Amino acid sequence: MFFEKSEISCYGCCLYIQRTSGKEADLLNDASIIKLFFERNEKAVEELKHSYEKLCFYIAGNILSQKEDQEECVNSAYMEVWTSIPPNK
């Protein structure tokens, strides 16, 4: 996956990743994932993991040395995204 720009900040164990890509297919995929979040469809988290899990673990691995801490950090980020996006825009 090609990333033109990634902005990353860490607050506690939550990672917030904002990505823009030059590929239109990626943008549509991201829009579809966000739509699932607004619909409160649990498949949104699965799709988010499918698209960003490797990147999230790469970032967490650069911050945290223990695998368990990395997993907790990434899972906290997924939960934060789920709770931050309100249902029905």
PyMOL CGO cylinders between C-alpha atoms (Angstrom):
from pymol import cmd
from pymol.cgo import CYLINDER

trace = [
    CYLINDER, 0.00, 0.00, 0.00, 1.38, 3.40, -0.98, 0.3, 1, 1, 1, 1, 1, 1,
    CYLINDER, 1.38, 3.40, -0.98, 1.13, 6.32, 1.44, 0.3, 1, 1, 1, 1, 1, 1,
    CYLINDER, 1.13, 6.32, 1.44, 1.79, 9.83, 0.25, 0.3, 1, 1, 1, 1, 1, 1,
    CYLINDER, 1.79, 9.83, 0.25, 1.19, 11.37, 3.66, 0.3, 1, 1, 1, 1, 1, 1,
    CYLINDER, 1.19, 11.37, 3.66, 0.62, 10.04, 7.15, 0.3, 1, 1, 1, 1, 1, 1,
    CYLINDER, 0.62, 10.04, 7.15, 0.07, 12.22, 10.16, 0.3, 1, 1, 1, 1, 1, 1,
    CYLINDER, 0.07, 12.22, 10.16, 0.46, 10.44, 13.45, 0.3, 1, 1, 1, 1, 1, 1,
    CYLINDER, 0.46, 10.44, 13.45, 0.04, 11.59, 17.01, 0.3, 1, 1, 1, 1, 1, 1,
    CYLINDER, 0.04, 11.59, 17.01, -0.04, 9.49, 20.14, 0.3, 1, 1, 1, 1, 1, 1,
    CYLINDER, -0.04, 9.49, 20.14, -2.12, 10.41, 23.15, 0.3, 1, 1, 1, 1, 1, 1,
    CYLINDER, -2.12, 10.41, 23.15, -1.75, 7.81, 25.87, 0.3, 1, 1, 1, 1, 1, 1,
    CYLINDER, -1.75, 7.81, 25.87, -2.12, 4.46, 24.15, 0.3, 1, 1, 1, 1, 1, 1,
    CYLINDER, -2.12, 4.46, 24.15, -4.46, 5.68, 21.42, 0.3, 1, 1, 1, 1, 1, 1,
    CYLINDER, -4.46, 5.68, 21.42, -3.13, 6.17, 17.93, 0.3, 1, 1, 1, 1, 1, 1,
    CYLINDER, -3.13, 6.17, 17.93, -4.83, 8.56, 15.60, 0.3, 1, 1, 1, 1, 1, 1,
    CYLINDER, -4.83, 8.56, 15.60, -3.86, 8.05, 12.00, 0.3, 1, 1, 1, 1, 1, 1,
    CYLINDER, -3.86, 8.05, 12.00, -4.94, 10.33, 9.23, 0.3, 1, 1, 1, 1, 1, 1,
    CYLINDER, -4.94, 10.33, 9.23, -4.01, 9.16, 5.79, 0.3, 1, 1, 1, 1, 1, 1,
    CYLINDER, -4.01, 9.16, 5.79, -4.34, 10.54, 2.32, 0.3, 1, 1, 1, 1, 1, 1,
    CYLINDER, -4.34, 10.54, 2.32, -3.47, 8.42, -0.66, 0.3, 1, 1, 1, 1, 1, 1,
    CYLINDER, -3.47, 8.42, -0.66, -3.00, 9.04, -4.34, 0.3, 1, 1, 1, 1, 1, 1,
    CYLINDER, -3.00, 9.04, -4.34, -5.11, 6.01, -5.18, 0.3, 1, 1, 1, 1, 1, 1,
    CYLINDER, -5.11, 6.01, -5.18, -8.81, 6.66, -5.74, 0.3, 1, 1, 1, 1, 1, 1,
    CYLINDER, -8.81, 6.66, -5.74, -9.67, 3.06, -4.78, 0.3, 1, 1, 1, 1, 1, 1,
    CYLINDER, -9.67, 3.06, -4.78, -8.15, 3.61, -1.32, 0.3, 1, 1, 1, 1, 1, 1,
    CYLINDER, -8.15, 3.61, -1.32, -10.16, 6.79, -0.86, 0.3, 1, 1, 1, 1, 1, 1,
    CYLINDER, -10.16, 6.79, -0.86, -13.39, 4.99, -1.78, 0.3, 1, 1, 1, 1, 1, 1,
    CYLINDER, -13.39, 4.99, -1.78, -12.50, 2.17, 0.58, 0.3, 1, 1, 1, 1, 1, 1,
    CYLINDER, -12.50, 2.17, 0.58, -11.89, 4.64, 3.41, 0.3, 1, 1, 1, 1, 1, 1,
    CYLINDER, -11.89, 4.64, 3.41, -15.20, 6.37, 2.65, 0.3, 1, 1, 1, 1, 1, 1,
    CYLINDER, -15.20, 6.37, 2.65, -16.97, 3.01, 2.77, 0.3, 1, 1, 1, 1, 1, 1,
    CYLINDER, -16.97, 3.01, 2.77, -15.40, 2.21, 6.14, 0.3, 1, 1, 1, 1, 1, 1,
    CYLINDER, -15.40, 2.21, 6.14, -16.48, 5.58, 7.54, 0.3, 1, 1, 1, 1, 1, 1,
    CYLINDER, -16.48, 5.58, 7.54, -20.00, 4.98, 6.23, 0.3, 1, 1, 1, 1, 1, 1,
    CYLINDER, -20.00, 4.98, 6.23, -20.07, 1.65, 8.11, 0.3, 1, 1, 1, 1, 1, 1,
    CYLINDER, -20.07, 1.65, 8.11, -19.01, 3.45, 11.29, 0.3, 1, 1, 1, 1, 1, 1,
    CYLINDER, -19.01, 3.45, 11.29, -21.83, 5.96, 10.90, 0.3, 1, 1, 1, 1, 1, 1,
    CYLINDER, -21.83, 5.96, 10.90, -24.23, 3.04, 10.45, 0.3, 1, 1, 1, 1, 1, 1,
    CYLINDER, -24.23, 3.04, 10.45, -22.80, 1.47, 13.65, 0.3, 1, 1, 1, 1, 1, 1,
    CYLINDER, -22.80, 1.47, 13.65, -22.02, -1.66, 11.68, 0.3, 1, 1, 1, 1, 1, 1,
    CYLINDER, -22.02, -1.66, 11.68, -19.43, -3.79, 13.52, 0.3, 1, 1, 1, 1, 1, 1,
    CYLINDER, -19.43, -3.79, 13.52, -17.97, -4.78, 10.15, 0.3, 1, 1, 1, 1, 1, 1,
    CYLINDER, -17.97, -4.78, 10.15, -16.43, -1.28, 10.15, 0.3, 1, 1, 1, 1, 1, 1,
    CYLINDER, -16.43, -1.28, 10.15, -13.87, -2.35, 12.75, 0.3, 1, 1, 1, 1, 1, 1,
    CYLINDER, -13.87, -2.35, 12.75, -13.03, -5.48, 10.76, 0.3, 1, 1, 1, 1, 1, 1,
    CYLINDER, -13.03, -5.48, 10.76, -12.52, -3.42, 7.61, 0.3, 1, 1, 1, 1, 1, 1,
    CYLINDER, -12.52, -3.42, 7.61, -10.47, -0.85, 9.52, 0.3, 1, 1, 1, 1, 1, 1,
    CYLINDER, -10.47, -0.85, 9.52, -8.26, -3.64, 10.84, 0.3, 1, 1, 1, 1, 1, 1,
    CYLINDER, -8.26, -3.64, 10.84, -7.93, -5.11, 7.35, 0.3, 1, 1, 1, 1, 1, 1,
    CYLINDER, -7.93, -5.11, 7.35, -6.81, -1.76, 5.93, 0.3, 1, 1, 1, 1, 1, 1,
    CYLINDER, -6.81, -1.76, 5.93, -4.67, -0.37, 8.75, 0.3, 1, 1, 1, 1, 1, 1,
    CYLINDER, -4.67, -0.37, 8.75, -3.59, -3.18, 11.10, 0.3, 1, 1, 1, 1, 1, 1,
    CYLINDER, -3.59, -3.18, 11.10, -0.05, -3.50, 9.71, 0.3, 1, 1, 1, 1, 1, 1,
    CYLINDER, -0.05, -3.50, 9.71, 0.49, 0.27, 9.82, 0.3, 1, 1, 1, 1, 1, 1,
    CYLINDER, 0.49, 0.27, 9.82, -0.91, 0.52, 13.36, 0.3, 1, 1, 1, 1, 1, 1,
    CYLINDER, -0.91, 0.52, 13.36, 1.32, -2.28, 14.64, 0.3, 1, 1, 1, 1, 1, 1,
    CYLINDER, 1.32, -2.28, 14.64, 4.32, -0.79, 12.87, 0.3, 1, 1, 1, 1, 1, 1,
    CYLINDER, 4.32, -0.79, 12.87, 3.74, 2.54, 14.61, 0.3, 1, 1, 1, 1, 1, 1,
    CYLINDER, 3.74, 2.54, 14.61, 2.95, 0.95, 17.97, 0.3, 1, 1, 1, 1, 1, 1,
    CYLINDER, 2.95, 0.95, 17.97, 6.07, -1.20, 17.65, 0.3, 1, 1, 1, 1, 1, 1,
    CYLINDER, 6.07, -1.20, 17.65, 8.20, 1.92, 17.28, 0.3, 1, 1, 1, 1, 1, 1,
    CYLINDER, 8.20, 1.92, 17.28, 6.74, 3.32, 20.49, 0.3, 1, 1, 1, 1, 1, 1,
    CYLINDER, 6.74, 3.32, 20.49, 6.21, 0.22, 22.64, 0.3, 1, 1, 1, 1, 1, 1,
    CYLINDER, 6.21, 0.22, 22.64, 8.58, -2.74, 23.01, 0.3, 1, 1, 1, 1, 1, 1,
    CYLINDER, 8.58, -2.74, 23.01, 6.20, -5.37, 24.45, 0.3, 1, 1, 1, 1, 1, 1,
    CYLINDER, 6.20, -5.37, 24.45, 3.88, -7.17, 22.00, 0.3, 1, 1, 1, 1, 1, 1,
    CYLINDER, 3.88, -7.17, 22.00, 1.04, -7.14, 24.57, 0.3, 1, 1, 1, 1, 1, 1,
    CYLINDER, 1.04, -7.14, 24.57, 1.36, -3.36, 24.96, 0.3, 1, 1, 1, 1, 1, 1,
    CYLINDER, 1.36, -3.36, 24.96, 1.29, -2.94, 21.18, 0.3, 1, 1, 1, 1, 1, 1,
    CYLINDER, 1.29, -2.94, 21.18, -1.88, -5.03, 20.93, 0.3, 1, 1, 1, 1, 1, 1,
    CYLINDER, -1.88, -5.03, 20.93, -3.53, -3.06, 23.73, 0.3, 1, 1, 1, 1, 1, 1,
    CYLINDER, -3.53, -3.06, 23.73, -2.58, 0.23, 22.08, 0.3, 1, 1, 1, 1, 1, 1,
    CYLINDER, -2.58, 0.23, 22.08, -3.93, -0.77, 18.67, 0.3, 1, 1, 1, 1, 1, 1,
    CYLINDER, -3.93, -0.77, 18.67, -7.14, -2.19, 20.15, 0.3, 1, 1, 1, 1, 1, 1,
    CYLINDER, -7.14, -2.19, 20.15, -7.60, 1.01, 22.16, 0.3, 1, 1, 1, 1, 1, 1,
    CYLINDER, -7.60, 1.01, 22.16, -7.24, 2.99, 18.96, 0.3, 1, 1, 1, 1, 1, 1,
    CYLINDER, -7.24, 2.99, 18.96, -9.95, 0.90, 17.27, 0.3, 1, 1, 1, 1, 1, 1,
    CYLINDER, -9.95, 0.90, 17.27, -12.23, 1.42, 20.28, 0.3, 1, 1, 1, 1, 1, 1,
    CYLINDER, -12.23, 1.42, 20.28, -11.52, 5.16, 20.26, 0.3, 1, 1, 1, 1, 1, 1,
    CYLINDER, -11.52, 5.16, 20.26, -12.47, 5.37, 16.59, 0.3, 1, 1, 1, 1, 1, 1,
    CYLINDER, -12.47, 5.37, 16.59, -15.67, 3.39, 17.24, 0.3, 1, 1, 1, 1, 1, 1,
    CYLINDER, -15.67, 3.39, 17.24, -16.74, 5.65, 20.11, 0.3, 1, 1, 1, 1, 1, 1,
    CYLINDER, -16.74, 5.65, 20.11, -15.65, 8.89, 18.40, 0.3, 1, 1, 1, 1, 1, 1,
    CYLINDER, -15.65, 8.89, 18.40, -17.74, 8.54, 15.26, 0.3, 1, 1, 1, 1, 1, 1,
    CYLINDER, -17.74, 8.54, 15.26, -21.35, 9.32, 16.13, 0.3, 1, 1, 1, 1, 1, 1,
    CYLINDER, -21.35, 9.32, 16.13, -24.14, 7.24, 14.61, 0.3, 1, 1, 1, 1, 1, 1,
    CYLINDER, -24.14, 7.24, 14.61, -26.11, 8.79, 11.75, 0.3, 1, 1, 1, 1, 1, 1,
    CYLINDER, -26.11, 8.79, 11.75, -24.00, 11.80, 10.76, 0.3, 1, 1, 1, 1, 1, 1,
]
cmd.load_cgo(trace, "trace")
